Amino acid sequence: MTKAFRLVGWLEGASFLILLFIAMPLKYHWHMPLAVRVVGMAHGLLFLAYLFSAYNMASKFDWSFRKQAKAYIAAFLPFGTFVFNAKYLKQN
């Protein structure tokens, strides 16, 4: 379960960065809105999967409220899921 959560976190974080640094410039600088539509949909689904996975991890491993909050907040910050995975999940 931890490996799956790490994978979802990595994918969600990567999709967020692609959305911010590739798709958004394509839309607003080069007038190519399709990139935001495609990457935005993928990111939205991965975002929901990350939040659901974080809830499952918190329930299974009895995370404190603070750790749960940090996991959820990480989804809203660029590089947040990468930092959360590195700092708060033990490597198996």
N, C-alpha and C positions, 0 to 999 in steps of 0.2 A: 504494500500500500504506500509506503514511503517513496519507493522508486516511481510509482505512478504519479504521486503528488509532485515530486521533483520534475518529472517530465512535463506535466501540465503547467507547472510554474515557469519552466523554461520556455515552453511554446507560447504561453500567454505573454511573457515578457518580451520575447522576440517579435511577436506580432504587434505589440504596442510600439516597439521601437521602429519597426518597418512602417507602421502607420504614421508615426510622428515624423520620421526623418526621410522617408522615401515617398510614400503615397501622398501625404499632405503637400510637400513641395511640387509634386507632379500636378496636383489639382490646382494649386493657387499660382504657381509660377509658369507652368507650361500648359495650363488649361486642359488637363487630362483627368476628369473626375472618376473615370472607371476604376482607377487604382484604389481610391478611397472606398468605393463601393465594395469591391472584392475583398480587400484587406480588412476593411471595417467590419464586414460580416464575419469573417474568420475570427477577428479579434473579439468581437462581441460574444461569439459562441465559446471561445477559449476563456474569456473573462468569467462567464457564468460557470464553466467547468471548473475553473480555479476556485471560485468562491464555494461551490458545492464540495469540491475536494478538501478545501481548508476546513469546512464545517465537519466533514467526515473524519478528518485527521484529529481535529480538536475533540470530537466525541470519543474516538477510539483511544487516544493517548492522554485524555484528561488534561488538556492544555489549560493554563490559567487564562483568565479574561484578558490580561495584558498581552499574552502571546497570541491569542486569537485576534485581538484588535490589530496587532502588528501584521499578522498574516493578511487580514482584509485590507488594511491601509496600503500594504505593499502593492496590491493590484492596481492602485490608482497612481503610483509613482513610477516614472521611467527608471528602469533598473531595479525597482523595488522587489520584484519576485526573486531576482538573482541574489540580492543582498539577503533577503529573508532565508532563502534556501541555504546559502553559505553560512550564515550566522546562527540560525536557530534549528537547523535539522542536522542530526548527527549522521555522518557518512557511514554507510554500512558496507 
